[in-house]
């Protein structure tokens, strides 16, 4: 069962304003998949949008400059489970329009300027955001009522 997130849940998990989301949706094709308020974004999509946010806010890269690599970014983030992403770094060659995931400890050699992003902080922050946002009432059906031990023993024919 794949968990999908609504645009509102995506915005909340990534901590972006609705206006920012609308702008990014115009600039990045993978974000246009979502229609209305229905769940349509995968956990990998959330990681990809976290990368976009980091590049746009921390590195002041215009989101429209990320359009040529957006499909590849979303694809890479969706092909790898979160534990694998957390052990990787994303290597971005904006000039060449290439992206790749490498093991965190792998050495990267290039004669071109590259952006290297350790994925662990983003994955951890997203996991924490999603856990904090989940409603404990969603799990209410899993809570078991207290049962006296003698009731369990009598149900098993006197054996515990």
PyMOL commands that set and color helices and strands:
alter all, ss='L'
color gray80, all
select helices_A, chain A and resi 7-14+18-27+29-33+43-57+63-79+82-86+120-133+136-142+149-155
alter helices_A, ss='H'
color red, helices_A
select strands_A, chain A and resi 88-93+98-103+115-118
alter strands_A, ss='S'
color yellow, strands_A
deselect
rebuild
show_as cartoon
